């Protein structure tokens, strides 16, 4: 250690050769990544070389090496975790913005649908309302309004055709309407 403290590179190389593989194995166990383990191990030896004047014996140097490697691993892990948190926050923000955009678009489409329904003849609107809002079947509507089932079918066809004309470029709204 005295030679290493005095800057003897040959003595440091001997120390390096003695402890490199074991330190690398330790880091590989922690990181589960060979490249990261190698980077941390090499950085640990660099730190040891830079702090060599403070080390008094080989046992202290070995402990310092492993402690340095562990601390470098923790720092790297914290940095990666912090980075992942930033990415997760950005992803969450983008998703929230997308939901807001979709909500705004949906509201616009609902308004367009309401306008299209309001343009229908009154009898057509009534039949559409009874079917889509009240959930009545065509036969029930016919009985309720004292008209034929064929008239209900014709009025529903008229309603769908007029609404389809309003949304001929927007199939998604039509699908929303049909499931309404």
C-alpha positions, 0 to 999 in steps of 0.5 A: 500500500505504501507503494500505491500511496506514493503513486507506483502504477506497477503496485496498483496494477498488481492490486487491480489484477488481484481484485478486479474479477471479484469486484466485477462479479460483485457488481454483475450480481448487483446490476444484472448488466455486464456492461454496467458492472464493468463501468462501475468496477473500472470507475471504482478503481479510478476513485481508489487511485485518486484517493490512494493517499488516504488508504493505509493498508491493503485491507482498507483499500479492498474495503474502500474499493467494494464500498466505492463500487456499491456507492457507485451502483446506488448512485447509478440506480438512483439516477436511472430510477429518477430518469424513469420517474421523469419518463413516467411523468411525461408519459402520464402527462401526454396520456392526460392531454390525449384524454382531454383532447379526446373528451373535447372532440367527443363533446364536439361530436355530440353537439354535432349529433344533437344538431343533426337530430334536431334537424329531423322531422318531429315524428322522426325525432320522437321515434328515434327518442323512443328507440334510443333513449327509452329502449323501446323496440319497433313493435312497442313504438308502433303500439305506443304511437298507434302506427304500423311497424313499417312506419317505425322502420321507415322513420328510423331509416330516414333518421339514420340516413340524415344523420349519416349524411351529417357524419359521412366523413366521421365513422367513429361518431356514427359508431358512438351513435349506434351504440347509444 
